[in-house]
Amino acid sequence: SWRRAPGFPTRKPSFTAHANAVEIFVSPEVSAALDGPTPITRWPDGSIIVKEGFSGDTRKLVAVMEKRGDRWYWAEYDGDGEPQFSGQPRTCVNCHEARKSYSDWVYAFELPR
């Protein structure tokens, strides 16, 4: 029931480590920030972004980012929902850090400006 992320109205091809195609959904906190009347420089506490990765019609993974205070925490599950890792794994931090100052660690879409 969550809103789809901006620029992801349907499943789209992906060129990231998250599978061949992705669908991205955002929590009500992110949705409210996107619809807010003023620009923001960081996503609000409690923001969650969920990315489902697919190969063909088969879901291969579910990646989750959750904002807690000033930090993001990640979790990744396989296509069957089994946990693969969580917390602040170096692989997530190292990749997303490139977007730290530009979009508060988020790659798929920008902060409302």
C-alpha positions as CSV (number, residue, x, y, z in Angstrom):
1,S,0.0,0.0,0.0
2,W,3.1,2.3,0.0
3,R,3.6,4.9,-2.7
4,R,6.0,4.1,-5.5
5,A,9.2,6.2,-5.5
6,P,9.4,9.1,-7.9
7,G,10.5,8.0,-11.3
8,F,9.5,4.4,-10.6
9,P,5.8,4.1,-11.5
10,T,6.4,0.5,-12.6
11,R,9.2,-2.0,-12.6
12,K,12.3,-0.5,-14.4
13,P,15.6,-1.9,-15.6
14,S,18.4,-1.6,-13.1
15,F,22.1,-1.3,-13.6
16,T,23.0,-1.6,-9.9
17,A,23.8,-4.5,-7.6
18,H,20.1,-4.9,-6.9
19,A,19.2,-7.2,-9.8
20,N,18.2,-6.6,-13.5
21,A,15.0,-4.7,-12.7
22,V,13.6,-3.0,-9.6
23,E,10.4,-1.7,-8.1
24,I,10.9,1.0,-5.3
25,F,8.4,2.0,-2.6
26,V,8.5,4.7,0.0
27,S,7.1,5.0,3.6
28,P,4.6,7.6,4.5
29,E,7.4,9.7,6.0
30,V,9.2,9.9,2.6
31,S,5.9,10.5,0.8
32,A,5.0,13.4,3.1
33,A,8.5,14.9,2.5
34,L,8.1,14.6,-1.2
35,D,4.7,16.3,-1.1
36,G,5.7,19.0,1.4
37,P,5.7,22.7,0.6
38,T,9.3,23.4,1.4
39,P,12.6,22.0,0.2
40,I,14.5,19.7,2.5
41,T,18.2,18.8,2.9
42,R,17.7,15.4,4.5
43,W,15.0,12.7,4.7
44,P,13.0,12.7,8.0
45,D,13.6,10.3,10.8
46,G,11.7,7.1,10.3
47,S,12.0,7.3,6.5
48,I,12.0,3.8,4.8
49,I,12.8,3.0,1.2
50,V,12.1,-0.6,-0.1
51,K,13.6,-1.9,-3.3
52,E,12.5,-5.2,-4.8
53,G,15.0,-6.6,-7.3
54,F,13.8,-9.0,-10.1
55,S,15.3,-11.2,-12.7
56,G,12.6,-11.7,-15.2
57,D,9.4,-12.2,-13.2
58,T,11.3,-13.8,-10.2
59,R,11.9,-11.6,-7.2
60,K,15.6,-12.1,-6.3
61,L,15.9,-9.7,-3.3
62,V,14.4,-7.1,-1.2
63,A,16.6,-4.2,0.0
64,V,15.5,-1.8,2.8
65,M,16.9,1.5,4.0
66,E,15.6,3.0,7.2
67,K,16.6,6.4,8.6
68,R,17.1,6.5,12.3
69,G,18.2,9.9,13.5
70,D,21.2,10.9,11.5
71,R,22.0,7.4,10.3
72,W,20.7,5.0,7.7
73,Y,20.4,1.3,8.4
74,W,20.2,-1.3,5.7
75,A,18.8,-4.8,5.4
76,E,18.7,-7.2,2.5
77,Y,16.6,-10.3,2.1
78,D,16.6,-13.0,-0.6
79,G,13.7,-13.5,-2.9
80,D,12.0,-15.8,-0.4
81,G,12.3,-13.3,2.5
82,E,15.3,-14.9,4.2
83,P,17.6,-12.3,5.8
84,Q,21.0,-11.9,4.2
85,F,22.5,-9.0,6.2
86,S,21.4,-5.9,8.2
87,G,22.8,-2.9,10.0
88,Q,25.4,-0.7,8.4
89,P,27.3,-3.2,6.2
90,R,30.3,-1.8,4.4
91,T,29.0,-2.7,1.0
92,C,25.9,-0.5,1.5
93,V,27.7,2.3,3.2
94,N,30.6,2.4,0.7
95,C,28.2,2.6,-2.3
96,H,25.6,5.0,-0.9
97,E,28.2,7.3,0.7
98,A,28.7,8.9,-2.7
99,R,25.2,10.4,-2.4
100,K,25.6,11.5,1.2
101,S,25.8,15.3,0.7
102,Y,23.7,15.3,-2.4
103,S,20.6,13.3,-1.6
104,D,21.1,12.1,2.0
105,W,22.5,8.7,0.9
106,V,19.6,7.9,-1.5
107,Y,20.4,6.9,-5.1
108,A,17.1,6.3,-6.8
109,F,15.6,9.7,-6.4
110,E,16.4,13.2,-5.2
111,L,15.4,15.3,-2.2
112,P,12.6,17.8,-2.9
113,R,14.3,21.1,-3.7
